[in-house]
Amino acid sequence: MTPVEEDEQDLTRKQRREAARSERKAAEESAAAGAARRRRMTQLGGAVAVVIVAIIVILIASGGGSNGTKVVKAGSHEATEKAKVVEATLNGINQSGNVLGNPTAPVTLQYFGDLECPICREFTLGALPKIIQKWVRAGKLKVEYRSLETATREPETFRTQQTAALAAGKQNKMWYFVELFYHEQGEEDSGYVTESYIQGLAKQVPGLNLTKWQEDRSDPALASQLQSDTQEANNRGFNGTPSFLIGKTGGAMKKLEYSSLSEPTSFDEAIEKLLG
């Protein structure tokens, strides 16, 4: 090997070493940058987690949830105020079983609901009071409450709460129980519907004989009524609550399509058409 060839070989080795060092340095810098990014992402993730936890804590503390409600304690000032609203809405209106209004009213509205359904609560606090004031009090409309399980997670809980309402209906006070439930409804899927909660509602129903109500809760006819309501809802293709049927009393019932649950316009138009 000539001196020139040796010099060229040494240069080549040197170049390879330099290239290797450059590659290692680049790899090390890249690894360091990646580690730094990962640390920043971890820190950011931790900060986001802290913020999320803080928001959840605030929501829980303020009673927030999927429908922005919290359980109202029976006997509390808030419960008393809500009971006054329900009393003002229903006072003086005939009740018979699950029916609110004059039994001979020319138009019937069937209302399929789940007592834990937050959308039903929207209807109860929104359009329904106006419908009651304009049509039910005037003797032109009666409303039948029907049960359909949608929002309640546990079937046994559904049966318990709905039959508790039907049991109040045996004393012609079902609508007080139903309205109180919706007004004092808790957060969906929070497990708030306990025996204590149901008993608390019953104690707020004006004039309800609690002993008789307790006995009536076990009446097999009430469970049969739930099954009948569910079958009717299935026959009509209902899979959500609230759902409505409307028609002339004693005649064919048709599905009522509504545009709003907070305003009664859709209901008013359907009732006016039937009264025609």
PABA-916842 format. One record per residue (C-alpha): y, z, x; residue in one letter; residue number from 1. Coordinates in Angstrom, 2 decimals, m for minus. Last residue first. Layout:
N
         Y         Z         X   res     n
         Y         Z         X     A   NUM
...
This chain:
276
         Y         Z         X   res     n
     22.02     15.88   m112.17     G   276
     20.54     19.41   m111.77     L   275
     18.07     17.84   m109.37     L   274
     20.81     15.93   m107.55     K   273
     23.02     19.03   m107.39     E   272
     20.18     21.02   m105.83     I   271
     19.50     18.39   m103.16     A   270
     23.22     18.05   m102.33     E   269
     23.72     21.80   m102.09     D   268
     20.69     22.17    m99.82     F   267
     21.91     19.51    m97.39     S   266
     25.42     21.03    m97.39     T   265
     24.30     24.65    m96.90     P   264
     25.76     25.24    m93.41     E   263
     24.03     27.28    m90.71     S   262
     20.65     25.68    m91.19     L   261
     21.92     22.15    m90.72     S   260
     20.79     18.59    m91.37     S   259
     18.10     19.46    m93.88     Y   258
     15.13     17.47    m95.15     E   257
     13.70     19.00    m98.31     L   256
     10.04     18.22    m98.88     K   255
      9.22     17.46   m102.48     K   254
      7.94     19.66   m105.31     M   253
      6.64     18.20   m108.56     A   252
      7.59     20.02   m111.75     G   251
      7.40     23.57   m113.08     G   250
     10.91     24.34   m111.88     T   249
     12.60     21.12   m110.84     K   248
     12.00     20.45   m107.19     G   247
     12.38     21.71   m103.65     I   246
     10.04     22.24   m100.73     L   245
     11.30     23.74    m97.50     F   244
     10.30     24.36    m93.90     S   243
     11.67     27.12    m91.68     P   242
      9.52     27.08    m89.74     T   241
      7.31     24.52    m88.07     G   240
      4.01     22.74    m88.58     N   239
      4.40     21.52    m92.15     F   238
      2.13     18.64    m93.11     G   237
      2.38     19.29    m96.84     R   236
     m1.30     20.13    m97.15     N   235
     m0.97     22.38    m94.13     N   234
      1.92     24.27    m95.75     A   233
     m0.09     24.66    m98.97     E   232
     m3.06     25.97    m97.02     Q   231
     m0.87     28.43    m95.14     T   230
      0.66     29.73    m98.36     D   229
     m2.79     30.18    m99.92     S   228
     m4.06     32.02    m96.87     Q   227
     m1.06     34.36    m96.94     L   226
     m1.60     34.97   m100.66     Q   225
     m5.22     35.86   m100.00     S   224
     m4.06     38.50    m97.51     A   223
     m1.85     39.92   m100.26     L   222
     m4.65     39.89   m102.81     A   221
     m6.76     42.03   m100.50     P   220
     m4.41     45.01   m101.19     D   219
     m4.15     46.97    m97.92     S   218
     m0.35     46.92    m97.87     R   217
     m0.31     48.27   m101.43     D   216
     m1.15     51.80   m100.29     E   215
      1.78     51.93    m97.86     Q   214
      4.12     50.51   m100.49     W   213
      2.95     53.12   m102.99     K   212
      3.74     55.93   m100.57     T   211
      7.02     54.34    m99.49     L   210
      8.42     54.01   m103.00     N   209
     11.22     51.55   m102.25     L   208
     14.54     52.54   m103.84     G   207
     16.72     50.75   m101.30     P   206
     14.76     49.14    m98.47     V   205
     15.86     50.97    m95.31     Q   204
     12.70     53.07    m95.06     K   203
     10.62     49.90    m95.21     A   202
     12.42     48.52    m92.16     L   201
     11.66     51.63    m90.12     G   200
      8.01     51.54    m91.16     Q   199
      7.78     47.99    m89.84     I   198
      9.39     48.96    m86.51     Y   197
      7.15     52.02    m86.14     S   196
      4.08     49.92    m86.89     E   195
      5.12     47.63    m84.06     T   194
      6.90     44.30    m84.09     V   193
      8.82     44.46    m80.80     Y   192
      6.14     42.64    m78.81     G   191
      8.70     40.70    m76.77     S   190
      7.42     37.28    m77.86     D   189
     10.72     36.46    m79.65     E   188
     13.53     38.94    m79.09     E   187
     14.10     41.32    m81.97     G   186
     14.87     40.73    m85.65     Q   185
     17.17     43.22    m87.34     E   184
     18.84     40.73    m89.67     H   183
     15.59     38.80    m90.10     Y   182
     13.57     41.92    m90.93     F   181
     16.27     43.27    m93.23     L   180
     16.26     40.00    m95.16     E   179
     12.49     40.02    m95.57     V   178
     12.35     43.68    m96.61     F   177
     15.15     43.30    m99.15     Y   176
     13.54     40.10   m100.38     W   175
     10.28     41.88   m101.05     M   174
     11.82     44.45   m103.36     K   173
     10.08     43.68   m106.64     N   172
      7.83     46.77   m106.31     Q   171
      4.82     44.54   m105.63     K   170
      7.25     42.59   m103.42     G   169
      7.37     45.50   m100.98     A   168
      3.66     44.85   m100.46     A   167
      4.47     41.18    m99.80     L   166
      6.80     42.22    m96.98     A   165
      4.17     44.48    m95.42     A   164
      1.70     41.62    m95.94     T   163
      3.92     39.43    m93.75     Q   162
      4.27     42.01    m90.98     Q   161
      0.59     42.89    m90.74     T   160
     m0.74     39.37    m91.14     R   159
      1.56     38.08    m88.41     F   158
      0.62     40.96    m86.12     T   157
     m3.05     40.12    m86.63     E   156
     m2.38     36.44    m85.89     P   155
     m0.74     37.32    m82.54     E   154
      2.03     35.08    m81.19     R   153
      4.42     35.15    m84.14     T   152
      6.59     32.03    m83.98     A   151
      4.59     29.68    m86.19     T   150
      2.62     31.47    m88.90     E   149
      3.59     30.24    m92.35     L   148
      4.47     32.60    m95.20     S   147
      6.11     31.56    m98.49     R   146
      9.38     32.92    m99.94     Y   145
     10.20     31.54   m103.38     E   144
     13.87     30.88   m104.13     V   143
     15.27     30.54   m107.63     K   142
     18.13     28.23   m108.48     L   141
     20.52     27.69   m111.38     K   140
     20.98     31.32   m112.41     G   139
     24.58     31.47   m111.14     A   138
     23.62     34.19   m108.69     R   137
     20.99     31.85   m107.25     V   136
     23.25     28.81   m106.91     W   135
     26.58     29.62   m105.27     K   134
     26.03     33.11   m103.84     Q   133
     22.40     32.59   m102.93     I   132
     23.09     29.24   m101.30     I   131
     26.02     30.73    m99.38     K   130
     23.86     33.64    m98.18     P   129
     21.14     31.14    m97.16     L   128
     23.23     28.80    m95.00     A   127
     23.87     30.98    m91.97     G   126
     22.43     34.45    m91.42     L   125
     19.14     33.72    m93.14     T   124
     19.01     30.15    m91.80     F   123
     19.56     31.28    m88.22     E   122
     16.96     34.01    m88.76     R   121
     14.51     31.31    m89.80     C   120
     15.27     29.64    m86.46     I   119
     14.46     32.93    m84.69     P   118
     10.95     33.00    m86.24     C   117
      9.55     36.55    m86.21     E   116
      9.42     36.76    m90.00     L   115
      7.63     33.41    m90.21     D   114
      8.97     31.18    m92.96     G   113
      8.16     28.68    m95.69     F   112
     10.98     28.55    m98.24     Y   111
     10.16     27.16   m101.67     Q   110
     13.29     26.16   m103.59     L   109
     12.98     26.03   m107.38     T   108
     15.45     24.41   m109.78     V   107
     15.93     25.04   m113.52     P   106
     16.13     28.85   m113.19     A   105
     13.69     30.45   m115.64     T   104
     12.49     33.17   m113.26     P   103
     16.16     34.02   m112.48     N   102
     16.51     34.70   m108.78     G   101
     14.49     35.72   m105.75     L   100
     10.75     35.18   m105.94     V    99
      8.14     36.74   m103.64     N    98
      7.14     39.39   m106.19     G    97
      9.84     39.37   m108.86     S    96
     13.43     39.86   m107.78     Q    95
     16.49     39.56   m110.04     N    94
     19.87     39.53   m108.33     I    93
     22.18     42.54   m108.82     G    92
     22.47     43.36   m105.13     N    91
     20.99     40.69   m102.88     L    90
     23.78     39.64   m100.53     T    89
     25.73     42.92   m100.66     A    88
     22.54     44.90   m100.02     E    87
     21.68     42.69    m97.04     V    86
     25.15     43.21    m95.53     V    85
     24.94     46.97    m96.15     K    84
     21.53     47.07    m94.45     A    83
     23.11     45.40    m91.42     K    82
     25.75     48.14    m91.23     E    81
     23.16     50.91    m91.55     T    80
     21.00     49.33    m88.86     A    79
     24.01     49.16    m86.53     E    78
     24.86     52.81    m87.18     H    77
     21.31     53.79    m86.29     S    76
     18.80     55.03    m88.86     G    75
     16.22     52.42    m87.95     A    74
     16.77     51.17    m84.42     K    73
     17.86     47.55    m84.17     V    72
     15.67     45.42    m81.92     V    71
     17.67     43.03    m79.83     K    70
     18.98     39.54    m80.40     T    69
     20.17     36.62    m78.31     G    68
     17.59     34.19    m79.64     N    67
     15.67     33.53    m76.47     S    66
     16.87     36.74    m74.98     G    65
     19.88     38.99    m74.59     G    64
     19.84     42.72    m75.37     G    63
     22.80     43.33    m73.09     S    62
     20.76     45.30    m70.58     A    61
     17.98     42.73    m70.71     I    60
     20.37     39.87    m70.16     L    59
     22.15     41.70    m67.32     I    58
     18.83     42.50    m65.64     V    57
     17.74     38.89    m65.98     I    56
     21.00     37.69    m64.44     I    55
     20.64     40.11    m61.52     A    54
     17.06     38.96    m60.93     V    53
     18.22     35.36    m60.87     I    52
     21.04     36.19    m58.43     V    51
     18.67     38.07    m56.11     V    50
     16.22     35.16    m56.23     A    49
     19.01     32.76    m55.37     V    48
     19.95     34.90    m52.37     A    47
     16.35     35.06    m51.22     G    46
     16.00     31.33    m51.58     G    45
     19.18     30.85    m49.56     L    44
     17.86     33.13    m46.82     Q    43
     14.53     31.32    m46.83     T    42
     16.33     27.97    m46.83     M    41
     18.51     29.10    m43.90     R    40
     15.48     30.35    m41.99     R    39
     13.65     27.08    m42.69     R    38
     16.64     25.11    m41.48     R    37
     16.77     27.17    m38.30     A    36
     13.06     26.66    m37.75     A    35
     13.50     22.94    m38.22     G    34
     16.39     22.88    m35.76     A    33
     14.31     24.75    m33.22     A    32
     11.39     22.39    m33.72     A    31
     13.69     19.38    m33.32     S    30
     15.25     20.87    m30.20     E    29
     11.78     21.56    m28.79     E    28
     10.62     18.05    m29.65     A    27
     13.71     16.52    m28.07     A    26
     13.23     18.64    m24.97     K    25
      9.56     17.71    m24.80     R    24
     10.41     14.02    m25.15     E    23
     13.11     14.24    m22.52     S    22
     10.75     16.05    m20.17     R    21
      8.13     13.38    m20.76     A    20
     10.64     10.62    m20.07     A    19
     11.75     12.33    m16.90     E    18
      8.14     12.76    m15.81     R    17
      7.40      9.11    m16.62     R    16
     10.48      8.01    m14.73     Q    15
      9.46     10.09    m11.75     K    14
      5.97      8.61    m11.83     R    13
      7.45      5.11    m11.94     T    12
      9.84      5.88     m9.15     L    11
      6.98      7.20     m7.01     D    10
      5.04      4.01     m7.71     Q     9
      8.03      1.82     m6.77     E     8
      8.54      3.78     m3.56     D     7
      4.85      3.41     m2.70     E     6
      5.02     m0.34     m3.37     E     5
      8.01     m0.61     m1.08     V     4
      6.30      1.40      1.65     P     3
      3.34     m1.01      1.47     T     2
      0.00      0.00      0.00     M     1
